[in-house]
Amino acid sequence: MQYLNTGSVLLALLTSYHEKELLQLISQGDEQAFEQLFNQYVPLLQPYLLNMLKSEQAAEDAIQNTFIRIWLQRDKLTEIEFPRTWITRIAINECLNMLRRKQTEKRALDKWQETAPTQSGIETDTQYHQTKQLVQQAVERLSPQRRKIYEMSRLQGRSVSEIAAELGLSVQTVKNTIGISLEQIREHLKNNGITIPAIVFWTFLEFFL
């Protein structure tokens, strides 16, 4: 029994050390390390968040939003001593935020609020708010047609075929327009010193609009 306990502790230490290495790389802007951490945590977080949100799509969104926050906070990652605890706390807080925003599953929210840790401080992060403003600026700079199509897709959740039918356009035209809009927004962020890894970029836009 002592051997098993020692092995478990050793495994936990090795995992923590490996994750701290990834955080170190991510703090330097390494997108491959970020993607590795993302892929590593999806199977760990998904069952837990699904239990909270009762929706596979909502759990997936919560995971994406969690990693958007981590990326925007990457300059502080070297200060994290216990990565798994920290990342899990962010994910829990994101779930609570989603439940508050949608005002659904009130009893689940009350239950989790009783035991959930305090907010991680990311909500008031300066870069977070600056990035939100930059995304809004980029969307406002789109041409009227591009903005309309983009908002129908990202804000209203309309499919490409639905948008095409309503506006009397071809499906390919709608796809191309959304793609161009995406590149314009991404370029605007890049010009202002903000880069977002491709693995979370689309969800990033949903998150801020």
Phi, psi and omega in degrees: 000319178299323180296318180294318180297317179297319179297321180294318179296316180298317179298318180297319180294317180295319179297315179299318181296317179297317181293326177294326175296318178297318179297323178299315180294319180296323179299338179266006178089018182283106183288331178293320176295321179297316179296322179296317179295319179301309181295330180289326186268341181306308180291339179281319185274328189303310180298321181294314181287328176297322178296327180282316190264343179061027181208127180296318180295318180295321178296319178296317179297320180297321178295314179300313181296324177301316183282336171297316179296318179299316180297317180292339179260016191298336179291346181255001188293333181292346180273351185280120180273324183235085186306314185295318178296318182294314181294319178297321179296318178298317181297318178297315180297324178295319177299315179298320178298319179296319179294322178294313184299318184273348180051046178238163178049053185303319181296322177296321178297313180300319181297313183287330179295329181296328185245352184287147177289167179291163180302146186282352181095351183290332182302328183257013182297131183300315182297325178302311182290324177296319180294319177301317179295322180295321178297316180297321177298315182298318180295320180295335181275353177292153175296157182308317181294315180296319180296318180299312181296318181297314181291326176298323181284307189274327182267318183270348178071025181281145178284163179300318181294323178294317180296316181300316181294318182292323184265357180070036180244165175282156178300319181296323178297318179296315179300315181296320181295317178296319180297318178295318179298318179300315181294323178295317180294316180297321179293321178298318178296315181299318179295339179255018173082017181244120175244139180236125179303143183302329185298336179237010189295315181296316179294327177306317181292320177298324185294324186260353184257000000 
